[in-house]
């Protein structure tokens, strides 16, 4: 079977917000499968902030990576038979061959977990890298205890919505910081956050003081910058900060990164621990993701975790979905249905 | 016995560098000892950066705290007989009564350890809070491994000189950052640092790249601010940062703290852990200081740790010694001989 495939290639390092001309959509013919390989037709493709962040660390040109869910349409690997579904990091392409060694490693490609009747798209959301990021990044780094106060920034995004709900499951008081009144309403009314703050219209320092009169114990940071300095200024002794991302700076010139109020005085006098992480840490050398997926799936089934999607339809709309997400237009997880 | 005592009382919160008129020297008569109390005559008084830092967190007026070594001149406590020496946190005073409960707690007052013939002043230096700070803050938070590259700021100060030497004992490559050519020379020639950088005259970013071509694994931070952002920008995956102090900001207006390049991007992509600490963490509820003192004393005896003192003589010179230390005029530990 000869297959024409399309993929997005990044030609240039982005300057500021990614531009359409930074990408080229390349159409090419896929070679025949070799032993151990599979041919996958993408069905759902994920757009996430880290795609922007890693741009500056990746030599150009490169194929736009990212998680996707696809249907195996041809297989020369008995572990991945035709018609099963695969989650992979093959990114923005409509058809793709997954190599034998990638399949064997089982971290950048693995079978879509049994979602027990729930929608496939969960595989790039709560039951995928996003879920692992929220689960491990929050539970293993913040180590929350019942009754503690947790702050989440980027609260209405894919990871933020999950972290806040996991914190509620663990008996914490949860305060979300997000960028619109609609997001605030969503977090408070639909996801059960105790309080949400619109950082674009409210004074974060005083709003947070009012929302967290006993101080902040855990902070899950998706944004970095001044907001983080303010939150850390209100933390209690031995507070824990999990740094998942720094989206406030992703579009900045790497040679001239933004400044913010220094955090060292807060760190010393409150004895705060701050740790950055990438979710892959819990996939290698031992893969702990499947165990997390099992627990996350139970929470979704019980309704303790609600998922919310911002769905864009069409392979041609990947770029728009990505930039829209970077601009904060999404509520919940941004995904593209191919 | 009726004793006239003098003590420094802080009357105002400092603005910028402490001023002489922020202090008042009060002369008063000590009451007779009650059961369980001791009367101490100060011999050595320590001046340290944290005295400046805690000023803003302490309601005024307050007696200037700080570590001191004194001789017991009268005792109603059999555990602390006359003529033994006591380390206490009683600070800037010439005679002082130490209360029963303070003596029983054994953290803010304890017998000067047996220094096996070495000078008493070690009790407010390597075999005191300063030593505990360097020992626990570096070993327990940075968790250095042999062959790793360690950066220390405030390298020529009391804690910095100890951290660098402990790092050498542990088989690390040590780079110190300090504020004068004399300090650089001292660190390289006398203390065996592999390299020292004068932050006032050198471009830290390029000097550090040259000194640490394989990147930085551990960073012991005494200063905070932009230097710390630069160091963290050159750290390796899973780097560890121990934040001991933030002396670059201690004289700043607390309502308007300085800004520096944000560190969150470094934290995320290198998965760096940053932790602030106070040495008292290892004194309560279980007192681990004596075990550290034992190991530190052995290192001093073997010559693996060299101590250096900046000695000011006279109770009346405490203020000058303090401000001189804040201005970076000291090489090694600043102490006052009463």
Interface residues (C-beta under 8 A of the other chain):
Chain A: X53 X57 X221 X224 X225 X228 X243 X244 X245 X246 X249 X257 X258 X259 X260 X261 X262 X263 X264 X265 X266 X267 X268 X269 X270 X271 X272 X273 X274 X275 X276 X277 X278 X281
Chain B: X53 X57 X221 X224 X225 X228 X243 X244 X245 X246 X249 X257 X258 X259 X260 X261 X262 X263 X264 X265 X266 X267 X268 X269 X270 X271 X272 X273 X274 X275 X276 X277 X278 X281
